[in-house]
């Protein structure tokens, strides 16, 4: 269970970046960045920054909202497991 308010995502060779996963799952659902922002109840600017790697240490609350909106687990979102 995740208890920290901030998670640092360490990326090693072969892992998929959070930004790539957000884009991948968003595209699977045929959502625009704006539509995902509304569905996840987070700002459009946050989505843009996450997908462009402008934010590399998102808050746990943000990850939970994104994962829920995209229908994936937090582990899948951050690249710890693949579906």
N, C-alpha and C positions, 0 to 999 in steps of 0.2 A: 504494500500500500504506500502511496506517495503522501508524504506529510509536509515536505518543504514547500515554501511559497515560490521559490525559484528553483529551476532545474538547469544545470549546465549540461549541454549535450556534447559529449566528446565523440569526435568522428575519427575513425581509423580507416585505413585503406579498405575499400570494399563496402563500407557502410553507406547507406543512402542518407543524405542530409535531410533534416527536418523540412527545409524549404522545398526540396524535391518531392517529399511525401505529401505535403500540403497540396502542392500543385497537382500531383498525380491523383490523389483521392478527390480533389475538387473537380478535376476534369472528368473522372469516372462518373461523377454525379451530374456532369454538365452544368456546373454552377459557375457563374462569373465571380470575380473577387468580391464585388459588391453584394451579390446574393449570399455568398458564404458569410460575409461580415454580418449581414442581417440575421441569417439563420443561427449563427454562433453568438450573436449579441456582443460582438466586439467591433472596434472601429475599422473602417475600410483602410485607413492608413496603417493599422497594425498588420492587416493581411498583406498589404503591399510590402511592408518592411520585413515580415517573416519570409515571404517568398523570394525576396531579393537579398536575403541574408543580412539585412540591416539590424535585425534583432536576432541574437544568437543565444540569449538566455531568457526565454519567455517565462512569465509567471505560471505556476501550476494551474491557477484558475483559468488562464488563457488556453493552456493545453487541454484542460478538461472540456472547456466549451467547444474548442475546435474538434476534438476527438468525437464528442457527442454529435455535433452537427454533421460530421463526415461519416458517422456510423462505424468508427474503428476504435480500438483501444489506444490508450496513450502509448503503450509499448510499440504498437504498429506505427503510430504517428511519428515517433522519434526514431524509428528504424531498428528497434531491438528485436522485433520479430516480424516475419512477413506472412501475409495471408495468401 
